[in-house]
Amino acid sequence: MDHPHPEPLARRVAWLGYGGLLPFLVLASASLGNAQHAQLRNEARLAYATVIPSFVGALHWGFAMTRDLRASLRTWRFVWSIVPALLAWSTLWRSVFWSCTGRRC
């Protein structure tokens, strides 16, 4: 289906994509200021960074559902779609583990 005005739509979509950078930019610039809450800001930035791969996985899930694929390829797409979220989750837990090293959590 052709959109009558593809350029304005593409610009809106691009701005939404750039909007996804706002948490990174705000938290990074806030970390330069008051050092008292730097750890909290770093944890918030890490938490947001672990959410982004879930959206990437959702794209693969959507491709598996909408494309005319062989059953084996469709299954592979569904399996692959959860990999980004699992990798991000393991990264988050490694961070928790490293912060607990040498002390009780």
C-alpha angles and dihedrals in degrees: 000000000000118000111223092226109030096168098063090046092050090050092051091049091049091051090051089052091050088049088064088066093059097087090051093048096044095046094044093050091044089054089061090062124050110018092199093085099029093114092053092049091048091051091048090051091049091048091052091047090055092054096056096070089058088066090050089053090049089059091058090046089053092048089052091052099044106036125082098245137160113259094250093051091046090052090049090052092051091049092045091050092069096048097083092052092047092050091049091048092051089050090054091050092048087055091052091047093050092049090052096049109121095010138066117263 
